[in-house]
Amino acid sequence: MSAFTDLTLTAALEGLAKGDFTSVELTRAHVEAVEAARGLNAFVTETPDQALKMAAESDTRRKAGTVGLMEGVPLAIKDLFCTKGVLTTASSHILDGFKPPYESTVTANLWKAGAVMLGKTNLDEFAMGSSNETSYYGGVVNPWRKPGDNKNLVPGGSSGGSATAVAARLAIAATGTDTGGSIRQPAAFTGTVGLKPTYGRCSRFGIVAFASSLDQAGPMTRTIDDAAVMMRVMAGFDDKDSTSVDIAVPDYRADLAQSVKGLRIGIPKEYRVDGMPAEIDALWQQGMEWLKAAGAEVKDISLPHTQYALPAYYIVAPAEASSNLARYDGVRFGLRVPADELADMYAQTRAAGFGAEVRRRILIGTYVLSAGYYDAYYVKAQKIRTLILNDFTKAFESVDAILTPTTPTAAFGLGDKVDDPVSMYLNDVLTVPVNMAGLPGLSVPAGLSKEGLPLGLQVIGKPFDESTVLRVGKAIEDAAALKQKPEAWWRAA
Amino acid sequence: MSLDKATVAHIAKLARIAVPEQDLPGLATELSGILKWIEQLDSVDTSKVEPLSSVVNATLRFREDNITDGGQRDAVLANAPVSAQGFFVVPKVVE
């Protein structure tokens, strides 16, 4: 069975096409892997019956000669995507029992392409967190441990369940969403590939909203080729999302055939943040050497407003969240705490339904949008955003892509950072600027820390140029040639 | 900006989140810490900068003013904690 769960997406598609195995066989192996990994807490809801039914239907379609771009491939879906008739929680108590009567556009695209759903993965509550520890359903455990040490580590967040599902071979690939780093940071912490596409590339329809001007869905996979295949299926114009951009979706996998020869890669000195461990810097340097060896030109650039992206993000994101989360009032869906008066019912329901981090962000957001403070905070932050976007636009006049580390550190221990919000926020210092400017960003596994934990490099591209981002990622993946995978210690437990 | 207890109580009321009196001081300290960290933005001169309205440079699309969906009462009500006779039910709001 382990042979099935070790297959990459592209290898699985080949095997299915050749008739080496069926989607039912492939899916059953993954259903069993999911069941054997409950200790990792990667899933909020497992849907084994639906998975096997979808797999059987896929096998029938294949026999009839109808084969989609992801035909028969079992996936894990972040529990932020609405799935028709299947519990959708955003890992929040306030969405107790919510079964959407509709399907998100991104998941609908995946099912149309023939993919199979294994279940819904755990996340930080409403995607607000960088360690998956704010989930109402408990933290997710990273399948990676330091060799010789059995301390549990966080998988990163907010797409921690999806990252763990992919790294632990529970799903062939998974969906994630990224508002400030929620695909790329957990990808880096789990040794997986995570791509946040350009804002507007994937429809946000049916994704539980966090910060609408920043949120984007993207693929989480084990290889760049897999990300290229899945990205093509997830992307596309959607009338139901007013910020969806009507632009052709390329065949990203075909585009990977071009080498990085002649590409100009920018290295922004401002990403060398204070206190960054030497091994992160060394990995970055190694990435530059690999790209040079592959024929790319590496040059220094400056993104002078980088340091302001994170504090500005902590105005914009909570402000938008406080507005988006106003809908949770105990009337139309989810949890209700009964009270004699309506206003009291709202206040009691929201106090009981939201966890500490979500309440904190709603309060910050409410404050910065309140009378007298709007200009000082929200408008100021949006002006900073203009400066950040201008920095990138200027840089992209002389380079084709930008290379940075994804995170300032490797995965940390469960509970290590929960008491200090600002220190937790600093996890996203290298990923947030990309969201603020709406650009595509990729995390690709590039090496292991001296303690044996995965580290990622980030590739940032021009708007709608995911193809170049993936090509650069592929060059790093090829050069790094990582063979390590986490030991399946959770199976014995 | 440092927030006091009264300000936090006011924000919580605006946000419709019940906060017990004894939690207000701790929350005030926590939120003040975050706001203080955010204040580093004051060192950036933005007097000549326009606020960003959209990263995609797109103008919103227009469409014909036609009904494209509807008649979904039961689906809309399906997740309601309390409903009756085709309506959401809430505590009485009129005297």
Interface residues (C-beta under 8 A of the other chain):
Chain A: G97 F98 K99 P100 P101 Y102 T198 Y199 G200 S213 D239 S242 T243 V245 H305 Q307 Y308 P311 A312 Y314 I315 S322 A326 D329 G330 V331 R332 F333 G334 L335 R336 P338 A339 D340 E341 L342 A343 D344 M345 Y346 A347 Q348 R350 A351 F354 R359 R360 I362 L363 I364 T366 Y367 S370 Y377 V379 K380 A381 Q382 K383 I384 R385 T386 L387 L389 P421 V422 A437 G438 P463
Chain B: L3 T7 V8 I11 A12 K13 L14 A15 R16 I17 A18 V19 L27 E30 L31 G33 I34 L35 W37 I38 E39 Q40 L41 V44 T46 V49 E50 P51 L52 S53 S54 V55 V56 A58 L60 R61 R63 Q72 A75 V76 A78 N79 A80 P81 V82 F88 V90 P91 K92 V93
